């Protein structure tokens, strides 16, 4: 039993590899000539995605806020830093770059993709690529999932959404805990441009695996405040369902025992199929993959694109809404 628990801890920690190459937070800003030099020189960063949260997007550019120091930085799509300091300073630099590069204002339909705990927007790259192929403007949203609570992550999302000037229609796609961040956003905010939501492998009633692993100190230390909120007694059951059309996609093995013997029923190795169910869903389906493959599996990607376009997950058009908890 103990060996299985540690094996599962390794499974949970494995996705952190895509955010392992991180810059450590700067706790004091340089001053005088050093600050001027730091602002003028473009620097390549390694992302540092467990310490920074996005607060504004404009095309390939993003402005992020450091969760520890509160200062901001402006990055491009290659993670090159073009400015740091206050939010206004980053906005001024962004305006300058947009003018210099003759970038068109944002418009049309956008999709914001939200990763799960211990991960970063890099884990959503297959999803963002598939959505871009469908013609959407895609924003791979980053938030410091191991450092802040789910409602705090939702506030980062709120800042991004309210600053999407020119975008006419918005969809939200959340993997795992990312779906709970979406629900926490709707607990406090709403933007009429949001039309549809898709949640993949989201523990909408709490995660039974979190219940089993939270007593382990290493798990509590690594997953932070949001990890404690993933318990079945945590925040998930109290969050509202999205007040728009939404779909739920669960990973499954297709047999009662699922992939993971430590949690009940069919599952994706991390989240049970039953816990993904959320009353009010417009459509529901399962795909035969494990948890972390939900963002790259071809069938799951097709389901996401189809639902955002038509409000249906299946090619034949039949909906399977969730109308009760069982």
KEZA-325581 format. One record per residue (C-alpha): residue number from 1; chain; x, y, z; residue in one letter. Coordinates in steps of 0.5 Angstrom, whole numbers, padded with zeros to 4 digits. Example, Ala and Ser with C-alpha at 12.3 -4.5 7.8 and 13.67 -1.06 7.14 Angstrom:
KEZA-325581
<nukol 1 "A" <0025 -0009 0016> "a">
<nukol 2 "A" <0027 -0002 0014> "s">
//
This chain:
KEZA-325581
<nukol 1 "A" <0000 0000 0000> "x">
<nukol 2 "A" <0005 0005 0002> "x">
<nukol 3 "A" <0009 0003 -0004> "x">
<nukol 4 "A" <0003 0005 -0009> "x">
<nukol 5 "A" <0002 0011 -0005> "x">
<nukol 6 "A" <0009 0014 -0007> "x">
<nukol 7 "A" <0008 0011 -0014> "x">
<nukol 8 "A" <0002 0016 -0014> "x">
<nukol 9 "A" <0006 0021 -0011> "x">
<nukol 10 "A" <0011 0021 -0017> "x">
<nukol 11 "A" <0006 0021 -0022> "x">
<nukol 12 "A" <0003 0027 -0019> "x">
<nukol 13 "A" <0010 0030 -0019> "x">
<nukol 14 "A" <0012 0028 -0026> "x">
<nukol 15 "A" <0008 0034 -0029> "x">
<nukol 16 "A" <0012 0039 -0025> "x">
<nukol 17 "A" <0018 0037 -0030> "x">
<nukol 18 "A" <0015 0042 -0035> "x">
<nukol 19 "A" <0015 0048 -0030> "x">
<nukol 20 "A" <0022 0045 -0027> "x">
<nukol 21 "A" <0026 0050 -0031> "x">
<nukol 22 "A" <0024 0056 -0027> "x">
<nukol 23 "A" <0027 0063 -0025> "x">
<nukol 24 "A" <0027 0064 -0018> "x">
<nukol 25 "A" <0023 0070 -0015> "x">
<nukol 26 "A" <0027 0077 -0014> "x">
<nukol 27 "A" <0025 0079 -0008> "x">
<nukol 28 "A" <0028 0086 -0008> "x">
<nukol 29 "A" <0028 0090 -0015> "x">
<nukol 30 "A" <0034 0094 -0017> "x">
<nukol 31 "A" <0035 0101 -0017> "x">
<nukol 32 "A" <0038 0107 -0020> "x">
<nukol 33 "A" <0043 0105 -0026> "x">
<nukol 34 "A" <0041 0098 -0025> "x">
<nukol 35 "A" <0034 0099 -0026> "x">
<nukol 36 "A" <0035 0103 -0032> "x">
<nukol 37 "A" <0039 0098 -0035> "x">
<nukol 38 "A" <0035 0092 -0033> "x">
<nukol 39 "A" <0029 0095 -0037> "x">
<nukol 40 "A" <0033 0097 -0043> "x">
<nukol 41 "A" <0036 0090 -0044> "x">
<nukol 42 "A" <0031 0084 -0047> "x">
<nukol 43 "A" <0033 0078 -0043> "x">
<nukol 44 "A" <0031 0071 -0044> "x">
<nukol 45 "A" <0027 0068 -0038> "x">
<nukol 46 "A" <0026 0061 -0037> "x">
<nukol 47 "A" <0019 0062 -0035> "x">
<nukol 48 "A" <0018 0061 -0028> "x">
<nukol 49 "A" <0011 0060 -0028> "x">
<nukol 50 "A" <0010 0057 -0021> "x">
<nukol 51 "A" <0012 0064 -0019> "x">
<nukol 52 "A" <0008 0069 -0024> "x">
<nukol 53 "A" <0001 0070 -0026> "x">
<nukol 54 "A" <-0002 0073 -0033> "x">
<nukol 55 "A" <-0006 0079 -0032> "x">
<nukol 56 "A" <-0006 0081 -0039> "x">
<nukol 57 "A" <-0005 0079 -0046> "x">
<nukol 58 "A" <-0004 0082 -0053> "x">
<nukol 59 "A" <-0003 0078 -0059> "x">
<nukol 60 "A" <0003 0074 -0057> "x">
<nukol 61 "A" <0005 0078 -0051> "x">
<nukol 62 "A" <0003 0077 -0044> "x">
<nukol 63 "A" <0004 0082 -0038> "x">
<nukol 64 "A" <0005 0078 -0031> "x">
<nukol 65 "A" <0005 0079 -0024> "x">
<nukol 66 "A" <0010 0076 -0019> "x">
<nukol 67 "A" <0006 0073 -0014> "x">
<nukol 68 "A" <0011 0074 -0008> "x">
<nukol 69 "A" <0014 0081 -0010> "x">
<nukol 70 "A" <0008 0084 -0014> "x">
<nukol 71 "A" <0012 0087 -0019> "x">
<nukol 72 "A" <0010 0086 -0027> "x">
<nukol 73 "A" <0014 0084 -0033> "x">
<nukol 74 "A" <0012 0084 -0040> "x">
<nukol 75 "A" <0014 0077 -0044> "x">
<nukol 76 "A" <0013 0075 -0051> "x">
<nukol 77 "A" <0012 0068 -0054> "x">
<nukol 78 "A" <0019 0066 -0053> "x">
<nukol 79 "A" <0019 0068 -0046> "x">
<nukol 80 "A" <0024 0074 -0047> "x">
<nukol 81 "A" <0023 0079 -0042> "x">
<nukol 82 "A" <0022 0086 -0045> "x">
<nukol 83 "A" <0020 0090 -0039> "x">
<nukol 84 "A" <0019 0090 -0032> "x">
<nukol 85 "A" <0017 0094 -0026> "x">
<nukol 86 "A" <0010 0097 -0025> "x">
<nukol 87 "A" <0004 0095 -0029> "x">
<nukol 88 "A" <0003 0101 -0032> "x">
<nukol 89 "A" <0011 0101 -0035> "x">
<nukol 90 "A" <0009 0094 -0038> "x">
<nukol 91 "A" <0003 0097 -0041> "x">
<nukol 92 "A" <0007 0103 -0044> "x">
<nukol 93 "A" <0012 0098 -0047> "x">
<nukol 94 "A" <0007 0094 -0050> "x">
<nukol 95 "A" <0004 0100 -0053> "x">
<nukol 96 "A" <0011 0102 -0056> "x">
<nukol 97 "A" <0012 0095 -0059> "x">
<nukol 98 "A" <0005 0094 -0062> "x">
<nukol 99 "A" <0006 0101 -0065> "x">
<nukol 100 "A" <0013 0099 -0067> "x">
<nukol 101 "A" <0011 0092 -0070> "x">
<nukol 102 "A" <0005 0095 -0073> "x">
<nukol 103 "A" <0001 0089 -0070> "x">
<nukol 104 "A" <-0007 0089 -0071> "x">
<nukol 105 "A" <-0011 0090 -0065> "x">
<nukol 106 "A" <-0014 0084 -0063> "x">
<nukol 107 "A" <-0021 0082 -0065> "x">
<nukol 108 "A" <-0026 0076 -0067> "x">
<nukol 109 "A" <-0026 0069 -0062> "x">
<nukol 110 "A" <-0021 0067 -0057> "x">
<nukol 111 "A" <-0020 0061 -0053> "x">
<nukol 112 "A" <-0017 0062 -0046> "x">
<nukol 113 "A" <-0014 0055 -0044> "x">
<nukol 114 "A" <-0012 0053 -0037> "x">
<nukol 115 "A" <-0007 0048 -0034> "x">
<nukol 116 "A" <-0008 0044 -0028> "x">
<nukol 117 "A" <-0004 0044 -0021> "x">
<nukol 118 "A" <0003 0043 -0022> "x">
<nukol 119 "A" <0003 0044 -0029> "x">
<nukol 120 "A" <0004 0050 -0034> "x">
<nukol 121 "A" <0001 0053 -0040> "x">
<nukol 122 "A" <0007 0049 -0044> "x">
<nukol 123 "A" <0002 0043 -0042> "x">
<nukol 124 "A" <-0003 0045 -0046> "x">
<nukol 125 "A" <0001 0046 -0053> "x">
<nukol 126 "A" <-0003 0041 -0056> "x">
<nukol 127 "A" <-0009 0044 -0055> "x">
<nukol 128 "A" <-0007 0051 -0056> "x">
<nukol 129 "A" <-0005 0048 -0063> "x">
<nukol 130 "A" <-0011 0045 -0065> "x">
<nukol 131 "A" <-0015 0051 -0063> "x">
<nukol 132 "A" <-0011 0055 -0067> "x">
<nukol 133 "A" <-0012 0051 -0073> "x">
<nukol 134 "A" <-0019 0052 -0072> "x">
<nukol 135 "A" <-0018 0059 -0073> "x">
<nukol 136 "A" <-0019 0062 -0066> "x">
<nukol 137 "A" <-0014 0067 -0062> "x">
<nukol 138 "A" <-0011 0062 -0057> "x">
<nukol 139 "A" <-0009 0065 -0050> "x">
<nukol 140 "A" <-0005 0060 -0046> "x">
<nukol 141 "A" <-0006 0062 -0039> "x">
<nukol 142 "A" <-0001 0061 -0033> "x">
<nukol 143 "A" <-0002 0062 -0026> "x">
<nukol 144 "A" <0002 0060 -0020> "x">
<nukol 145 "A" <-0002 0054 -0018> "x">
<nukol 146 "A" <0002 0051 -0012> "x">
<nukol 147 "A" <0003 0058 -0009> "x">
<nukol 148 "A" <-0004 0061 -0009> "x">
<nukol 149 "A" <-0011 0059 -0008> "x">
<nukol 150 "A" <-0016 0057 -0013> "x">
<nukol 151 "A" <-0020 0063 -0012> "x">
<nukol 152 "A" <-0014 0067 -0012> "x">
<nukol 153 "A" <-0012 0064 -0019> "x">
<nukol 154 "A" <-0019 0066 -0021> "x">
<nukol 155 "A" <-0018 0073 -0020> "x">
<nukol 156 "A" <-0012 0073 -0025> "x">
<nukol 157 "A" <-0016 0070 -0030> "x">
<nukol 158 "A" <-0021 0076 -0029> "x">
<nukol 159 "A" <-0016 0081 -0030> "x">
<nukol 160 "A" <-0014 0077 -0036> "x">
<nukol 161 "A" <-0021 0077 -0039> "x">
<nukol 162 "A" <-0023 0084 -0037> "x">
<nukol 163 "A" <-0017 0086 -0041> "x">
<nukol 164 "A" <-0018 0083 -0048> "x">
<nukol 165 "A" <-0020 0089 -0051> "x">
<nukol 166 "A" <-0023 0088 -0058> "x">
<nukol 167 "A" <-0024 0080 -0057> "x">
<nukol 168 "A" <-0032 0079 -0059> "x">
<nukol 169 "A" <-0033 0072 -0056> "x">
<nukol 170 "A" <-0029 0068 -0051> "x">
<nukol 171 "A" <-0029 0061 -0049> "x">
<nukol 172 "A" <-0026 0057 -0043> "x">
<nukol 173 "A" <-0022 0051 -0043> "x">
<nukol 174 "A" <-0020 0048 -0037> "x">
<nukol 175 "A" <-0016 0042 -0035> "x">
<nukol 176 "A" <-0016 0038 -0028> "x">
<nukol 177 "A" <-0016 0044 -0023> "x">
<nukol 178 "A" <-0016 0049 -0029> "x">
<nukol 179 "A" <-0024 0047 -0029> "x">
<nukol 180 "A" <-0025 0049 -0022> "x">
<nukol 181 "A" <-0021 0056 -0023> "x">
<nukol 182 "A" <-0026 0057 -0028> "x">
<nukol 183 "A" <-0032 0055 -0024> "x">
<nukol 184 "A" <-0029 0060 -0018> "x">
<nukol 185 "A" <-0029 0066 -0023> "x">
<nukol 186 "A" <-0036 0065 -0025> "x">
<nukol 187 "A" <-0037 0065 -0017> "x">
<nukol 188 "A" <-0035 0073 -0017> "x">
<nukol 189 "A" <-0035 0075 -0024> "x">
<nukol 190 "A" <-0038 0074 -0031> "x">
<nukol 191 "A" <-0037 0077 -0038> "x">
<nukol 192 "A" <-0042 0077 -0043> "x">
<nukol 193 "A" <-0037 0075 -0048> "x">
<nukol 194 "A" <-0036 0068 -0045> "x">
<nukol 195 "A" <-0040 0063 -0049> "x">
<nukol 196 "A" <-0038 0056 -0048> "x">
<nukol 197 "A" <-0034 0052 -0043> "x">
<nukol 198 "A" <-0030 0045 -0043> "x">
<nukol 199 "A" <-0027 0042 -0037> "x">
<nukol 200 "A" <-0023 0036 -0038> "x">
<nukol 201 "A" <-0021 0031 -0032> "x">
<nukol 202 "A" <-0024 0036 -0027> "x">
<nukol 203 "A" <-0025 0034 -0020> "x">
<nukol 204 "A" <-0032 0038 -0020> "x">
<nukol 205 "A" <-0034 0034 -0013> "x">
<nukol 206 "A" <-0027 0034 -0011> "x">
<nukol 207 "A" <-0021 0029 -0012> "x">
<nukol 208 "A" <-0021 0022 -0008> "x">
<nukol 209 "A" <-0014 0022 -0009> "x">
<nukol 210 "A" <-0013 0028 -0006> "x">
<nukol 211 "A" <-0016 0025 0000> "x">
<nukol 212 "A" <-0012 0019 0000> "x">
<nukol 213 "A" <-0005 0023 -0001> "x">
<nukol 214 "A" <-0006 0030 0003> "x">
<nukol 215 "A" <-0004 0026 0010> "x">
<nukol 216 "A" <0003 0026 0006> "x">
<nukol 217 "A" <0007 0032 0008> "x">
<nukol 218 "A" <0011 0032 0001> "x">
<nukol 219 "A" <0004 0032 -0002> "x">
<nukol 220 "A" <0002 0038 0002> "x">
<nukol 221 "A" <0008 0042 0001> "x">
<nukol 222 "A" <0009 0041 -0006> "x">
<nukol 223 "A" <0001 0042 -0008> "x">
<nukol 224 "A" <0000 0048 -0003> "x">
<nukol 225 "A" <-0006 0052 -0002> "x">
<nukol 226 "A" <-0010 0050 -0008> "x">
<nukol 227 "A" <-0008 0042 -0007> "x">
<nukol 228 "A" <-0012 0043 0000> "x">
<nukol 229 "A" <-0018 0045 -0004> "x">
<nukol 230 "A" <-0018 0039 -0008> "x">
<nukol 231 "A" <-0021 0035 -0003> "x">
<nukol 232 "A" <-0028 0032 -0003> "x">
<nukol 233 "A" <-0029 0036 0003> "x">
<nukol 234 "A" <-0026 0042 0000> "x">
<nukol 235 "A" <-0028 0048 -0005> "x">
<nukol 236 "A" <-0030 0044 -0011> "x">
<nukol 237 "A" <-0037 0042 -0009> "x">
<nukol 238 "A" <-0039 0049 -0007> "x">
<nukol 239 "A" <-0037 0053 -0013> "x">
<nukol 240 "A" <-0042 0054 -0018> "x">
<nukol 241 "A" <-0043 0051 -0025> "x">
<nukol 242 "A" <-0042 0056 -0031> "x">
<nukol 243 "A" <-0048 0060 -0033> "x">
<nukol 244 "A" <-0046 0058 -0040> "x">
<nukol 245 "A" <-0046 0052 -0044> "x">
<nukol 246 "A" <-0041 0047 -0042> "x">
<nukol 247 "A" <-0038 0040 -0043> "x">
<nukol 248 "A" <-0035 0035 -0039> "x">
<nukol 249 "A" <-0030 0030 -0042> "x">
<nukol 250 "A" <-0027 0025 -0037> "x">
<nukol 251 "A" <-0021 0020 -0038> "x">
<nukol 252 "A" <-0023 0013 -0037> "x">
<nukol 253 "A" <-0021 0006 -0038> "x">
<nukol 254 "A" <-0028 0003 -0039> "x">
<nukol 255 "A" <-0028 -0002 -0033> "x">
<nukol 256 "A" <-0031 -0001 -0026> "x">
<nukol 257 "A" <-0024 -0002 -0023> "x">
<nukol 258 "A" <-0021 0004 -0027> "x">
<nukol 259 "A" <-0013 0005 -0028> "x">
<nukol 260 "A" <-0012 0007 -0020> "x">
<nukol 261 "A" <-0014 0002 -0015> "x">
<nukol 262 "A" <-0014 0007 -0009> "x">
<nukol 263 "A" <-0020 0011 -0012> "x">
<nukol 264 "A" <-0027 0008 -0013> "x">
<nukol 265 "A" <-0030 0006 -0020> "x">
<nukol 266 "A" <-0027 0008 -0027> "x">
<nukol 267 "A" <-0022 0013 -0027> "x">
<nukol 268 "A" <-0016 0017 -0031> "x">
<nukol 269 "A" <-0011 0015 -0026> "x">
<nukol 270 "A" <-0012 0021 -0022> "x">
<nukol 271 "A" <-0019 0023 -0022> "x">
<nukol 272 "A" <-0025 0019 -0022> "x">
<nukol 273 "A" <-0031 0019 -0028> "x">
<nukol 274 "A" <-0036 0020 -0023> "x">
<nukol 275 "A" <-0032 0026 -0019> "x">
<nukol 276 "A" <-0032 0030 -0026> "x">
<nukol 277 "A" <-0040 0030 -0027> "x">
<nukol 278 "A" <-0043 0037 -0026> "x">
<nukol 279 "A" <-0050 0038 -0026> "x">
<nukol 280 "A" <-0052 0043 -0032> "x">
<nukol 281 "A" <-0047 0040 -0037> "x">
<nukol 282 "A" <-0050 0041 -0044> "x">
<nukol 283 "A" <-0046 0035 -0046> "x">
<nukol 284 "A" <-0041 0029 -0043> "x">
<nukol 285 "A" <-0037 0024 -0045> "x">
<nukol 286 "A" <-0031 0020 -0044> "x">
<nukol 287 "A" <-0025 0018 -0048> "x">
<nukol 288 "A" <-0020 0012 -0046> "x">
<nukol 289 "A" <-0014 0016 -0044> "x">
<nukol 290 "A" <-0010 0017 -0037> "x">
<nukol 291 "A" <-0011 0024 -0034> "x">
<nukol 292 "A" <-0005 0028 -0037> "x">
<nukol 293 "A" <-0006 0025 -0044> "x">
<nukol 294 "A" <-0013 0029 -0044> "x">
<nukol 295 "A" <-0010 0035 -0047> "x">
<nukol 296 "A" <-0006 0032 -0052> "x">
<nukol 297 "A" <-0011 0026 -0054> "x">
<nukol 298 "A" <-0013 0027 -0061> "x">
<nukol 299 "A" <-0020 0025 -0060> "x">
<nukol 300 "A" <-0021 0029 -0054> "x">
<nukol 301 "A" <-0018 0035 -0058> "x">
<nukol 302 "A" <-0023 0034 -0063> "x">
<nukol 303 "A" <-0029 0034 -0058> "x">
<nukol 304 "A" <-0027 0040 -0055> "x">
<nukol 305 "A" <-0026 0044 -0062> "x">
<nukol 306 "A" <-0033 0041 -0064> "x">
<nukol 307 "A" <-0036 0043 -0058> "x">
<nukol 308 "A" <-0034 0050 -0058> "x">
<nukol 309 "A" <-0036 0050 -0065> "x">
<nukol 310 "A" <-0043 0047 -0065> "x">
<nukol 311 "A" <-0045 0046 -0057> "x">
<nukol 312 "A" <-0044 0038 -0058> "x">
<nukol 313 "A" <-0038 0033 -0057> "x">
<nukol 314 "A" <-0040 0028 -0062> "x">
<nukol 315 "A" <-0040 0028 -0069> "x">
<nukol 316 "A" <-0047 0025 -0070> "x">
<nukol 317 "A" <-0049 0031 -0066> "x">
<nukol 318 "A" <-0053 0027 -0060> "x">
<nukol 319 "A" <-0052 0031 -0053> "x">
<nukol 320 "A" <-0052 0027 -0047> "x">
<nukol 321 "A" <-0053 0032 -0042> "x">
<nukol 322 "A" <-0052 0031 -0034> "x">
<nukol 323 "A" <-0058 0032 -0031> "x">
<nukol 324 "A" <-0057 0029 -0024> "x">
<nukol 325 "A" <-0051 0027 -0020> "x">
<nukol 326 "A" <-0052 0020 -0021> "x">
//
